[in-house]
Structure formats: C-alpha cells, structure tokens
Amino acid sequence: MAFRFSLAAVLNLRKAVERQEYLNLERINQEIARIKNELDAAGLQRSDLENSRNSQLTEGMPSVLLQSLYEQVFAIERHMDSLKALSLELTAKKDQQLKIYSLARQKREVLDSLREKQYSAYLQEATKRQQTLTDDLFLARLKRK
C-alpha cells in the first residue's frame, strides 16, 4: 500500500499561495529597485545641471538660460520628491507583503511538517509489517522441518 497524504490537495494549494505571495513580494522589491535607480539617475542629472550652471555663471550667461537651468533643477527635484514618496509607500507595501508571505509560508510549513510525520509513521508501520511477514515466513519454515 503506497503512502497517501490525505491533505495533499491542501498542501499543494498552500504551496501555490506561498509562491504567489513570494512573487508579489519580488514584484514590489523590483519596483523599489527601479525607483532607487531612477532616483540615482535624477540625482546625477541634477548634479550635472548644477555643475553646468556653476561653470557658466563664472563665464557670464544670459538670464534666460540661467532661469531655464534653475527651472530644470527645480523640476528634477520635484520629480525626486515624488520618487521618494513613492519609495516610502512601496517600502510600507513591502513590509505588509512580507508579513503576508511569512504567514503563507508558515501555513505551508505546518502542512509539510504534518506530512513528514505521517510519512515517517507510514514507514515505521511498513517496516513493522515487513518484519512481521519475515518472522512468519521464518516460523513457517521452521515448522516444516
């Protein structure tokens, strides 16, 4: 008789739920990484604009160009502020998703543990049956002699 775990369907469901929650967590982590990269790029762009502005200020420049550079820097800073706010929002969402994933994992591990215990008991019982059969065969041979 082969081992059959009565809650196999539930265990498979728990594994699927855990995997889905893990993928959701990964998506959030990827989005956070994308935002960080975008923030870094915006910081570099702002720094380049400020360096350009500073070098041109020493040489003299039209006020329209100076105003344009200030507006560009200001636009980049607004964009960076919105990215920082989004990053904070995603970090909170990541923390929440991590809790959801941990709970799904815990539920799956409980069923895995139960399955392992039942499988261990099944193996013990199978070994005991095999030993009983071997003992009976041995005794039957002794009686024939």
PEFEN-V939005 format. One record per helix or strand. SS is the DSSP state (~ for helix, > for strand). FROM is the first residue (numbers start at 1). LEN is the number of residues. If there is no record, write none. Layout:
[[SS & FROM & LEN] [SS & FROM & LEN]]
This chain:
[[~ & 8 & 52] [~ & 63 & 82]]
